[in-house]
Amino acid sequence: MRNLASIKRIVAKTLKRDFDHIRILDVEVHEGVDSDGDEVLRINVIFEGTPRDLDARKLSGAVRHLRPKLDKIHPALPLLSFISKADRDRRASA
């Protein structure tokens, strides 16, 4: 098991800088394996707002900004999901 707390800090710090117009509330990190057997990091970024508040251009480059920083402590491919707090809360109550 890698240091998931360090991974969370790196993700939060990097994305808060890149997505300065939304408020990131939490970062959830889960280690996994994809269908090819490769290690992946499933990263859920919980934010305040709606999906409309996310800038698609910044979303497309988020992994590119994260990967060099994460590779230093965990070589797995990061798979990012941005989830609004409202959506997470709805899922939790269902």
Secondary structure, DSSP 8 states (H G I E B T S, - for coil): ---HHHHHHHHHHHHHHHTTTSEEEEEEEEEEE-TTS-EEEEEEEEEES-GGGS-HHHHHHHHHHHHHHHHTT--SEEEEEEEEHHHHHHHHH-
